[in-house]
């Protein structure tokens, strides 16, 4: 009895286990690194995964509705306009969004999930970019939420009184978007720099307020405060009568203050995160 050792050529379709689901016949690489978009979506999901993040998101949405409700009961009818509702709704969101940005970063350290995150995505700067992208998306969604609540308040003002004017400008929408993106980026920067939730929250609230107070009290700091006080440089983005309509000098002062309070801490925090020993 002899055995045919001639190699045989497989004909027909390969077995189901060998066939890839794609049309090109190639099995996708399971070790391919995730895209930045996918990482950003993961970071957005993390915002609601923790109890603190979940309730903070609800609080941000409710804050806008509370401001509109207070205006409906207390403001004179002529002031119950869409632009006023929308502008005032930005204030509580601007206070809470930095905390959201901090939690987006520091929750990784407090819950000890950072080791898993960096094991799955060794390129740490991509994780940071995804967190920044998630923060920007959250800021823009907050603007849309305030738009909805302001519109509802305008409708109610028109039904219950002499208010309900809808006049506004596209610059107000741009100004609100820039205002909230700056706020959430400030929180992310402080979170990366200090990598501790209580410390980052306290300093993100205390340091800008302390600088604003000193700038207002000390005459020699008035000029510097015009360029370095984010409370002053971002106010024109949301304050009536022309929110978001900044001239060249205002944009320059905004750029300088954002560089000092956001960009520099963000870069320093990125360097610290990349070099940090994770255990």
C-alpha positions in Angstrom: 0.0 0.0 0.0 1.4 3.4 -1.0 0.7 7.0 0.1 0.4 9.8 -2.3 2.7 12.6 -0.9 1.8 15.1 -3.6 0.5 18.3 -2.0 -3.1 18.9 -2.8 -4.6 22.3 -3.7 -7.7 23.3 -1.8 -10.5 24.1 -4.1 -13.8 25.8 -3.4 -14.6 28.0 -0.4 -12.5 27.7 2.8 -14.2 26.4 5.9 -16.3 28.8 7.9 -13.7 29.1 10.6 -11.1 30.3 8.1 -13.3 32.8 6.4 -13.3 36.4 7.5 -16.5 38.3 7.9 -15.4 41.0 5.5 -16.0 41.1 1.8 -12.3 41.3 1.0 -11.5 37.9 2.5 -9.1 39.2 5.1 -9.7 38.8 8.8 -9.4 42.1 10.7 -6.4 42.4 12.9 -7.5 42.0 16.6 -4.4 43.8 17.7 -4.9 46.9 15.7 -4.9 50.0 17.9 -8.3 51.7 18.4 -9.0 54.8 16.5 -9.1 58.2 18.3 -12.8 58.4 17.6 -13.4 55.1 19.4 -11.3 56.2 22.3 -13.3 59.4 22.5 -16.6 57.5 22.6 -15.2 55.3 25.4 -14.2 58.4 27.4 -17.7 59.8 26.9 -19.2 56.6 28.3 -16.9 56.8 31.3 -18.5 60.2 32.2 -21.7 58.4 33.2 -20.1 55.2 34.5 -19.3 56.6 37.9 -21.9 57.9 40.4 -20.2 61.3 40.7 -20.1 61.8 36.9 -23.6 60.6 36.4 -25.1 63.0 39.0 -22.9 65.8 37.8 -24.3 65.5 34.3 -27.8 65.6 35.7 -27.0 68.6 37.8 -25.5 70.5 34.8 -28.8 69.9 32.9 -31.0 70.9 35.8 -28.9 74.0 36.5 -29.9 75.5 33.1 -33.6 74.7 33.7 -33.5 76.2 37.3 -32.0 79.5 36.0 -34.7 79.8 33.3 -37.4 79.0 35.9 -36.1 81.7 38.3 -36.1 84.3 35.5 -39.7 83.4 34.6 -40.7 84.2 38.2 -38.5 87.1 39.0 -37.4 89.0 35.9 -39.6 91.8 34.4 -41.4 90.8 31.2 -39.2 92.8 28.8 -36.2 91.0 30.1 -37.7 87.6 29.5 -36.1 87.2 26.1 -34.3 84.2 24.5 -30.9 85.9 24.5 -31.1 86.6 28.3 -32.3 83.1 29.1 -29.5 81.6 27.0 -26.8 83.9 28.4 -27.7 83.3 32.1 -28.0 79.5 31.6 -24.3 79.5 30.7 -23.2 80.7 34.2 -24.0 77.6 36.3 -22.8 75.3 33.5 -19.5 77.3 33.3 -19.0 76.6 37.1 -19.8 72.9 36.9 -18.1 71.9 33.6 -14.5 72.3 35.0 -15.5 69.8 37.7 -16.7 67.5 35.0 -13.4 67.8 33.2 -11.5 67.1 36.4 -13.5 63.9 37.0 -13.0 62.8 33.4 -9.2 62.7 34.2 -8.9 62.0 37.9 -11.4 59.2 38.1 -8.8 57.0 36.4 -6.5 57.5 39.4 -9.1 57.3 42.2 -10.6 54.1 40.8 -7.2 52.6 39.9 -8.3 51.9 36.3 -5.4 53.8 34.8 -3.2 50.7 34.6 -5.8 48.9 32.5 -6.3 51.9 30.3 -2.6 52.3 29.6 -2.2 48.6 29.1 -4.9 48.6 26.4 -3.6 51.9 24.9 0.1 52.2 25.6 0.3 55.6 23.7 -0.7 57.7 26.6 -1.0 60.9 24.7 -3.8 59.3 22.6 -5.7 58.7 25.8 -5.3 62.3 26.9 -6.4 63.5 23.4 -9.5 61.3 23.7 -10.3 62.8 27.1 -9.9 66.3 25.7 -12.2 65.3 22.8 -14.8 63.9 25.2 -14.7 67.1 27.2 -15.2 69.2 24.1 -18.2 67.1 23.1 -19.7 67.4 26.6 -19.2 71.2 26.5 -21.0 71.4 23.1 -23.8 69.2 24.4 -24.2 71.5 27.4 -24.7 74.4 25.0 -27.4 72.5 23.2 -29.1 71.8 26.5 -29.1 75.5 27.4 -30.5 76.2 24.0 -33.4 73.9 24.6 -34.1 75.3 28.0 -33.8 78.9 26.8 -36.3 78.1 24.0 -38.7 76.5 26.4 -38.4 79.5 28.7 -39.1 81.9 25.8 -42.2 80.0 24.8 -43.5 80.1 28.4 -42.7 83.8 28.7 -44.7 84.5 25.6 -47.7 82.5 26.9 -47.7 84.0 30.4 -46.7 87.6 29.9 -45.4 90.2 27.5 -42.0 88.6 27.1 -40.9 85.9 24.6 -38.8 87.8 22.2 -36.6 85.5 20.0 -34.0 88.0 18.8 -30.4 86.6 19.0 -27.2 86.5 17.0 -25.1 83.6 15.8 -22.1 85.2 17.6 -23.9 84.4 20.9 -23.9 80.6 20.0 -20.2 80.8 19.1 -19.4 82.7 22.2 -21.3 80.2 24.4 -19.5 77.2 22.7 -16.0 78.8 23.2 -16.9 79.7 26.8 -17.9 76.2 27.8 -15.0 74.6 25.9 -12.6 76.8 27.8 -14.2 75.9 31.1 -14.1 72.1 30.5 -10.5 72.4 29.2 -9.5 74.2 32.3 -10.8 71.3 34.4 -9.0 68.7 32.2 -5.8 70.7 32.5 -6.0 70.9 36.3 -6.9 67.3 36.5 -3.9 66.2 34.5 -1.6 68.5 36.4 -2.6 67.5 39.9 -4.0 64.0 39.3 -6.0 64.2 42.5 -9.8 65.0 42.5 -10.2 67.1 45.7 -7.0 69.0 45.1 -7.8 69.7 41.5 -11.3 70.8 42.2 -10.3 73.2 45.1 -7.5 74.8 43.2 -9.5 75.2 40.0 -12.0 77.2 42.0 -9.8 79.0 44.4 -6.9 80.1 42.2 -9.0 82.0 39.6 -11.1 83.6 42.3 -8.0 84.6 44.3 -6.4 86.1 41.2 -9.6 88.0 40.3 -9.8 89.4 43.8 -6.2 90.5 43.9 -6.6 92.0 40.4 -9.6 94.0 41.6 -8.1 95.1 44.9 -4.5 96.0 43.9 -4.2 98.8 41.5 -0.9 97.7 40.1 -2.4 94.4 39.0 -5.4 95.9 37.1 -3.5 95.9 33.8 -2.3 92.3 34.3 -5.8 91.2 35.3 -7.2 92.4 32.0 -4.9 89.8 30.3 -4.8 87.0 32.9 -8.2 87.0 34.6 -10.3 84.4 32.8 -13.4 85.8 34.5 -12.9 89.1 32.7 -11.6 87.7 29.4 -14.4 85.2 29.0 -17.2 87.4 30.2 -17.8 89.0 26.8 -18.4 85.6 25.3 -21.8 85.3 27.1 -22.8 88.6 28.5 -25.4 90.7 26.7 -26.0 92.9 24.8 -23.5 91.5 22.2 -22.3 88.1 23.5 -19.5 86.5 21.5 -18.9 89.7 19.5 -15.3 90.3 20.5 -12.9 92.7 18.9 -9.3 92.0 18.2 -8.1 93.2 21.6 -10.6 91.0 23.5 -9.6 87.9 21.5 -6.0 88.6 22.2 -6.6 88.9 26.0 -8.7 85.8 25.8 -5.9 83.9 24.1 -3.3 85.0 26.6 -5.5 84.0 29.6 -6.3 80.6 28.1 -2.7 80.0 27.4 -1.7 80.7 31.0 -4.6 78.9 32.7 -5.4 76.1 30.2 -2.6 75.4 27.7 0.4 75.5 30.1 -1.2 73.3 32.8 -2.4 70.9 30.0 1.0 70.5 28.6 2.6 70.1 32.0 -0.1 67.6 32.9 0.5 65.7 29.7 4.2 65.4 30.3 3.5 64.2 33.9 1.0 61.6 32.7 3.3 60.3 30.0 6.3 60.0 32.4 4.3 58.8 35.4 5.0 55.3 36.8 1.7 53.5 36.9 1.2 50.8 39.5 
